[in-house]
Amino acid sequence: MYIDTHCHLTHCFGSPSWPQDLTFDSIHYLIDISISPQEILSLSQYSPHPRIFRAFGFYPELCTMWTPEEKRRLCHWIETLNPLAIGEIGLDYHHHYGTPKLQQNLFVDQLALAHEYRKPVLIHSRNAFHDTFSLLKTFHPGTAVILHCFGYGPHELEQFLLLDNIFISFAGNVTYPSAHSLREALLRTPQERLFLETDAPYLSPLPMRGKRNTPLYIEHTYRYVADFLQLPLPTLCEMIATTFSRVFLSPKL
Ligand SMILES: [Zn+2]
């Protein structure tokens, strides 16, 4: 049984629910991510599946529409929908959403909400290592910080690991032949800080690369990583399940 710490059910299936004709047997838990007011609003229409957790936050793209009113709405949703985590939030300088300053404001405000509501955070960081690192250092929410779809190399990893309560989640791109520095980062990630995710429907792992990703493909990433780290597959599954319980299901780290 596998845990997928990051996927987008709405982007995969058109709604934040698991399709009835698709098996869920191999999935232990998954975290479904909603990244906009529209996606968050639709969550209340679906009754929760016991092994599907919700996380939500305003994606960096929304930095130009972040106002005190939007913040009040987000607080209301956190209080009423009680997500497992806040995210994905962060910085994306690859896509030039708004300005760096606007992205940073949105990111820091949501780190403060995570602190206030005692929620772990799921971080999106692309082409923005220095600002992500320095903002996390200054505005650390005090809760678990999960770097989703880790996209940096071993040097950046070492820096991030200096921060408190940092966890690293690798996606299917760690299986790609050219991902040498990502695998170097994987090798140096302490085993008790490791998560795996699909980020479905994006970034399908080998041998499904090029196909539309689904949380069911998490199995390929687990097999690849177990082989790469020379761990028995059940050991890797157990290790990540233990970390998941500690970070997400226990009241305190
Ligand atoms: Zn995502």
Boltz pocket constraint, residues with backbone or C-beta under 6 A from the ligand:
constraints:
  - pocket:
      binder: B
      contacts: [[A, 6], [A, 7], [A, 8], [A, 33], [A, 88], [A, 199]]
      max_distance: 6.0
